[in-house]
Amino acid sequence: MATTTGTQGGRPQHDEEQLVLVAREVEFDWSDLPWHWIPGDPVITHTFNVMHLLLPAGEDWFVRVLQEALPMIRDDRVREDVLGFIGQEAMHSQAHGGVLGHFAAAGVDVAAYTRQVDWAFRILLGGRDLRGRRAENWLVERIALIAAIEHYTAVLGDWVLDSPALDRAGADPTMLDLLRWHGAEEVEHRAVCFDLLTHLDSSYIRRVRAYLLVTPALFWLWVRGVRFLMAVDPEVDRRARWRDWAAAARRGLLPSPALLLREIVPYLRRGYHPNQQGSVEPAIRYLATSPAARAGH
């Protein structure tokens, strides 16, 4: 685990050489994926499935925003990391988008939800007809939102890399590989958007404001997505309940509410940096053995 030893150009310096981020080609075969890929548990299946509805549009938005930021970057290492991040996020979008074909094959139409998600990222959070400082401010504001989102994706990535209960529950191995490959890369590039934000604007108030906006918005989108998928699932006739989440967390099949609440506090500390939490080593080990990454290579 690297420890922060100073700053240069708005980017924390560490006592170990930083990773070089690369976009890994991956291959996933969904032809044998069961509809409820966690056997007998549609609620947990669909809690994970929400990411396939959210992430293609969301990660395409990440890519567009960071490409727009490239001319503003004055630090060569920050630029290199951002380029690696862009490549990885583009691959994530493609991989999760491929799962949507699985929904279509099952006769499930998710367009009512994905259209709204696409509107949020393309219109509500998209480019605006602004010039000069106002344009730069809107760009940095969106980078602050992405940095906040990346905090949660890194937390979830770290969790899914250490989730043996999913294997014991008989979760589909191809889907587990997708989740763990993606989660490992989220841990690997967890600091990129945070470093970019502090390189462009070190405002603590902006960082906290963005985080306090992102947290309830992500929660609402996720809960709404689970309810939507349960409603359109042709094989179930009940709604998801809050106690389903608590029960799944006790079994180790979902992150617990307590875990997610605990992760709010570190980000709000003035001296916080993503590399202060956990270790990147489990992510690197998984990426070296991921079946999809090995197949793509």
Sequence and secondary structure as in RCSB ss.txt:
>XXXX:A:sequence
MATTTGTQGGRPQHDEEQLVLVAREVEFDWSDLPWHWIPGDPVITHTFNVMHLLLPAGEDWFVRVLQEALPMIRD
DRVREDVLGFIGQEAMHSQAHGGVLGHFAAAGVDVAAYTRQVDWAFRILLGGRDLRGRRAENWLVERIALIAAIE
HYTAVLGDWVLDSPALDRAGADPTMLDLLRWHGAEEVEHRAVCFDLLTHLDSSYIRRVRAYLLVTPALFWLWVRG
VRFLMAVDPEVDRRARWRDWAAAARRGLLPSPALLLREIVPYLRRGYHPNQQGSVEPAIRYLATSPAARAGH
>XXXX:A:secstr
   EEEEETTEEEESS              TT  SSSSTT HHHHHHHHHHHHHHHHHHHHHHHHHHHHGGG   
HHHHHHHHHHHHHHHHHHHHHHHHHHHHHHTT   HHHHHHHHHIIIIITS  S  HHHHHHHHHHHHHHHHHHH
HHHHHHHHHHHT HHHHHTT  HHHHHHHHHHHHHHHHTTTHHHHHHHHH   HHHHHHHHHHHHHHHHHHHHHH
HHHHHHH TT  S   HHHHHHHHHTTSS  HHHHHHTHHHHHSTT  GGGSS SHHHHHHHHH HHHHHH 
